[in-house]
Amino acid sequence: MAAAPPPDPTVLIEDLVEEFLLRIPPDDPASLARAALVSRHWHRVITGPVFRRRFREFHRSPPLQGYISNIHNSIQFVPISSFRPRHADLDDVIAIHSSPGRVLLCRRPGKGLDVFPGKGLDVFLSVWDPITDELRDLPALPLPVVPGPCTCNWDAAVICAVGEGCNHIHCGFKVVCVGTSQRRDFSCVYSPEAGSCWSDLIFAASGEHTNSFETGTCVHAGSSLYFLSRFNHEIVKYDLLTDRMSTICFRVEPDAQINGMATVLIATEDGRLGVAKTSNSTLGCSTLHLWIRDHERWEERRPIELRMLLPDDALRDPQFPPEFFPDKPWLAGFAGTRAGVIFFKTRLGYFVVDLNSGTSKNIGECLGWGCIIPYVSFCTPGTLLSLCILLICTCTISSSSAV
């Protein structure tokens, strides 16, 4: 019996090439762009739909590519990886939320989130894709008309229309808006697949609330969106499966050093809601506190001393004498990557802290106001347009390195 012929070495090499390309770090899209120029075969592999799907499955969660700062009436995209958007600055907008591959913008700059519907101050939102630079304008928010001097306070979030398990390749999106008008909570949803219009307002069945929403605090955990309400220790939950709203009370022990500091909502990898706070002790030690909600109860994790994560110079606020504010880093945001990343605003700039590894990294100077909006996304050259953008980013990085 004749022996089986040896495998074609060309096929073996092609398989090895794809396995090698799969292991390129997802936060280094410039290397993918360079690899696509090596040969026609490499270009065909990298730009093909099979590779894009396998690349996302191999790395699981989209990486942190950068963040957006709100500066007056404009935004600035600050890269952390080798990705560079075509337009890093956009005027007359503010960023209020992001999901993998998309950023939600408000085209009503400088006005805040308190509006007087029915008085000529309509609110418009846009969904921006920094990779393709596509900007989709949405119709005016159908905020309820309020009488006299009353205001309507709201917040919004953009999410993937597919839900959990999506690889975010050509997926659609939805925008969810929640708010409070005349002490009643309401919500509405925008979906391009539902006629490109906002749904009718849905008011909470009962209860009176005076929620005060703040941009950049919404987090997507499991099948729900969670919005932070300032001043009343409440978190507004929006169930994506039932389109119903409810409130969750969050109170810690009566410690002014904890209650008075900034609060950031976080999400665990298994879809549970969490809360992060910082505190300053009289001994000059700044601490990160984490609580995770499990079975309707809040469980506090072991506190983390920030001096173990941040350099000493980052823990002091130069605007005040050390005896008044010995340690004062501020929580500035959360990115839902695989491990979960928390942003800190310090005198040395922004730092990101990986909650799993306990490592930190300085990512740039502090710009703008309020929370920063993280941008997470896979960036693979699956189309000619995205490949050109990646090549431009590669040339930009090479030029900067040469200087």
Summary of the structure (lengths in Angstrom):
residues: 403
radius of gyration: 23.0
end to end distance: 65.7
largest distance: 94.5
contacts: 1253
relative contact order: 0.14
helix: 18%
strand: 37%
